[in-house]
Amino acid sequence: MNYQKLDAALATALSDVQNSEESSLGVFIHTEPILNSAATAVLESLGVSGVTSGKDIFTATLSLNAISQLSEQSWVKYLKRSQQLGLVNRKISIGKLGV
Amino acid sequence: MRHEKLSPGLLLAFQDYQNEGDKALITHKRSLGIIAHKSPVKPTKSVVFIYCDPDADLSHLSQYNIEVNQNSGSVRTAFLPIESLDVLSEEDVIHRIKPSRKLHLRMDTAMGAVKLPEFQKKSKLTGKGVIIGIIDSGIDPKHPAFAGRILHIWDQTLPGPGVTEGGYGAEFTGAQLTISQDTAGHGTHVAGIAAGADTNYSGVAPEAELVIVRSDLQDAHIADGVRYIFRVARELGRAAVVNLSVGGHADAHDGSDSLSKVIDAETGPGRIVCCAAGNEGNANIHGQAIIPSGRTRGMRFNVPLNQIGIVWLNAWYSKDSELEVSVRSPNGFVTPYQKIITEGNAAQDYQLPDARVQLATPGPDQANGDRNFFVQIRGIDPSPVMGGVWQLRVRNTSSTDTRLDVWTLDDTSSVFFTGKSVKDALKIGSPGAASSAITVAAYTTKSKYTDIDNQVREMGLELHTITEFSSEGPLRNNGQKPDVAAPGAMIVSTLSADASFDRSSMINSKFVVMAGTSMATPFVTGLVALLLQRDPKLDPVAVKDLLRKNSAIPRKPAGTFDDKWGYGVINALNL
């Protein structure tokens, strides 16, 4: 594992992984802009979508072992953990004026 | 004539009619229910409310061409020639006559407050031909406000083969759309503001077509959703605007996070993304400290009792400095100071008597070059995190002073900074921080409404100003956010039949009232759809420029930026 390529949130999450083979971690994979066929093959083998479309940011849900494998690839710049966002409606408490 | 029985406005109209005839009624038409017949030989009529004895027999009034619509009741409606008001007022059983008033068709007061009806009328723009993408909690595909205009739903939460952008979830079109549901109701409300079609509560772009992503709200999946919508629009040869009424604070608050980068990469001519600023204007989720070289500082934060399963702190500072990090529990136990770790796993565990703490202090962040550390606190199983005042302790071991910005994250949004660390700024996170996104603050256009049970509800919001809960900018790198403000409280829009709402927020069985920058954002999304209908090649820079030039902060010079207002509330009149 090349830990230098992991962001703080992903490094934290790795410590909680129970099964290193289970795909449980949502990540963003940041790569070099142009990937060779070997690189695309690695990404496709991990179930990454849209590999051949010239992008340099990919998403995937990966196991700890897959993250370790990817972090060692020279064409992978860094990996960031996917974060849970929330809906931004206001939780309102209702007052009443009467009719 | 019993003048005292007529309401003042109706009496005035009647007197003008007596003096000057039909032409005098022109100025009274809209407010007094006066209907001029197309044929000049037929009389001008008025629709009125009659307040009378409940069992009064008014059938004989038909001889004066007065059509009373009900046979009983103390309040009835009637249609009558203006001159028959004289006869009507003479009836002893009738106590009061009031005009029926012409009401406006509107989503609520929001539309008129920003001159949208005038713009729509002048421009004839409806969003036709433009795709509005909504990535949210889903949509109620059966709601009549969207009939025939939902093209695709990618439901990321259902099992299925996925789509090109992600091998998960299920895609629906046509008759299968109804398989997907919106059980939260948020996405349906948002979609209705942007694109609902209804005689009373129409959205901003009622002829736009919809591509919906029901998301689990993982930001990686939201990124997939953005790509999906723009790909579908591209295949259809349409311009598209994507609405993201979502947010979080686990990022750097400078637009360098992965979702923001995907948004920046995917937007361009005819491809726009609108994001919510967030609702943390009143919440102390952000702390800030200046830490001089060689000194130590503490930042206190409060954890409520017995509520929180896990607490995170997300902290950022300049690459030119180095900080060591420690945590103190409410009982006074502390972790050791942890240095930046550049070899091996930067995340280290510490077992305190009253908590399990994990500190991650990696080298510079690869995306922006700044330094980030993460703190994770758990209780001792099976207890939640201990309630009370905790302290984040930081020691500056470098030769330069530094500013540290920290955001609290927890599963119930109830962990807050306290004391001197509280900083009411920098509360717009991803994806609102994305450089190319149009980031929207909330403005209050309505503070009272009448619910489905005819109860008047009042919210403690000041009218016609920025909504106090709307999150403040700027970004951590001083980037200007939010961009503009739009109506976000209180907004009436479409109700999902699959969601459960308190009756006090329901207007009727099809519409519900909500508030938030979630509601302000689709207002701008709908507006952008209108602009894209007019010019399908508009890019984010051009759209922002147009919106900023047509926004203003009250009593401030045009072009003024404010951390809470952005460039001010939108005025659609001259867009």
Chai-1 contact restraints between the chains, C-beta under 6 A:
chainA,res_idxA,chainB,res_idxB,connection_type,confidence,min_distance_angstrom,max_distance_angstrom,comment,restraint_id
A,Y3,B,G344,contact,1.0,0.0,6.0,A-B,restraint_1
A,Y3,B,N345,contact,1.0,0.0,6.0,A-B,restraint_2
A,A8,B,A360,contact,1.0,0.0,6.0,A-B,restraint_3
A,A8,B,P362,contact,1.0,0.0,6.0,A-B,restraint_4
A,A8,B,N372,contact,1.0,0.0,6.0,A-B,restraint_5
A,A8,B,F373,contact,1.0,0.0,6.0,A-B,restraint_6
A,A8,B,F374,contact,1.0,0.0,6.0,A-B,restraint_7
A,A9,B,F374,contact,1.0,0.0,6.0,A-B,restraint_8
A,A11,B,N345,contact,1.0,0.0,6.0,A-B,restraint_9
A,A11,B,A346,contact,1.0,0.0,6.0,A-B,restraint_10
A,A11,B,A347,contact,1.0,0.0,6.0,A-B,restraint_11
A,A11,B,A360,contact,1.0,0.0,6.0,A-B,restraint_12
A,T12,B,A347,contact,1.0,0.0,6.0,A-B,restraint_13
A,T12,B,Q358,contact,1.0,0.0,6.0,A-B,restraint_14
A,T12,B,A360,contact,1.0,0.0,6.0,A-B,restraint_15
A,T12,B,F374,contact,1.0,0.0,6.0,A-B,restraint_16
A,T12,B,Q376,contact,1.0,0.0,6.0,A-B,restraint_17
A,S15,B,A347,contact,1.0,0.0,6.0,A-B,restraint_18
A,G26,B,Q218,contact,1.0,0.0,6.0,A-B,restraint_19
A,G26,B,A220,contact,1.0,0.0,6.0,A-B,restraint_20
A,F28,B,A220,contact,1.0,0.0,6.0,A-B,restraint_21
A,F28,B,S258,contact,1.0,0.0,6.0,A-B,restraint_22
A,S49,B,E165,contact,1.0,0.0,6.0,A-B,restraint_23
A,S49,B,G166,contact,1.0,0.0,6.0,A-B,restraint_24
A,S49,B,G167,contact,1.0,0.0,6.0,A-B,restraint_25
A,G50,B,E165,contact,1.0,0.0,6.0,A-B,restraint_26
A,I57,B,S258,contact,1.0,0.0,6.0,A-B,restraint_27
A,I57,B,K261,contact,1.0,0.0,6.0,A-B,restraint_28
A,I57,B,V262,contact,1.0,0.0,6.0,A-B,restraint_29
A,T59,B,A220,contact,1.0,0.0,6.0,A-B,restraint_30
A,T59,B,A223,contact,1.0,0.0,6.0,A-B,restraint_31
A,T59,B,D224,contact,1.0,0.0,6.0,A-B,restraint_32
A,Y78,B,Q366,contact,1.0,0.0,6.0,A-B,restraint_33
A,K80,B,S258,contact,1.0,0.0,6.0,A-B,restraint_34
A,S82,B,Q218,contact,1.0,0.0,6.0,A-B,restraint_35
A,S82,B,D219,contact,1.0,0.0,6.0,A-B,restraint_36
A,S82,B,A220,contact,1.0,0.0,6.0,A-B,restraint_37
A,Q83,B,D219,contact,1.0,0.0,6.0,A-B,restraint_38
A,Q83,B,G248,contact,1.0,0.0,6.0,A-B,restraint_39
A,Q83,B,A250,contact,1.0,0.0,6.0,A-B,restraint_40
A,L85,B,L217,contact,1.0,0.0,6.0,A-B,restraint_41
A,L85,B,D219,contact,1.0,0.0,6.0,A-B,restraint_42
A,L85,B,V246,contact,1.0,0.0,6.0,A-B,restraint_43
A,L85,B,G247,contact,1.0,0.0,6.0,A-B,restraint_44
A,L85,B,G248,contact,1.0,0.0,6.0,A-B,restraint_45
A,L87,B,H186,contact,1.0,0.0,6.0,A-B,restraint_46
A,L87,B,V246,contact,1.0,0.0,6.0,A-B,restraint_47
A,V88,B,S245,contact,1.0,0.0,6.0,A-B,restraint_48
A,V88,B,G247,contact,1.0,0.0,6.0,A-B,restraint_49
A,V88,B,A276,contact,1.0,0.0,6.0,A-B,restraint_50
A,V88,B,G278,contact,1.0,0.0,6.0,A-B,restraint_51
A,V88,B,N279,contact,1.0,0.0,6.0,A-B,restraint_52
A,V88,B,G516,contact,1.0,0.0,6.0,A-B,restraint_53
A,V88,B,T517,contact,1.0,0.0,6.0,A-B,restraint_54
A,V88,B,S518,contact,1.0,0.0,6.0,A-B,restraint_55
A,N89,B,H186,contact,1.0,0.0,6.0,A-B,restraint_56
A,N89,B,M514,contact,1.0,0.0,6.0,A-B,restraint_57
A,N89,B,G516,contact,1.0,0.0,6.0,A-B,restraint_58
A,N89,B,S518,contact,1.0,0.0,6.0,A-B,restraint_59
A,R90,B,N279,contact,1.0,0.0,6.0,A-B,restraint_60
A,R90,B,F469,contact,1.0,0.0,6.0,A-B,restraint_61
A,R90,B,A515,contact,1.0,0.0,6.0,A-B,restraint_62
A,R90,B,G516,contact,1.0,0.0,6.0,A-B,restraint_63
A,I92,B,A515,contact,1.0,0.0,6.0,A-B,restraint_64
A,I94,B,R457,contact,1.0,0.0,6.0,A-B,restraint_65
A,I94,B,S504,contact,1.0,0.0,6.0,A-B,restraint_66
A,G95,B,E458,contact,1.0,0.0,6.0,A-B,restraint_67
A,K96,B,Q455,contact,1.0,0.0,6.0,A-B,restraint_68
A,L97,B,V456,contact,1.0,0.0,6.0,A-B,restraint_69
A,L97,B,E458,contact,1.0,0.0,6.0,A-B,restraint_70
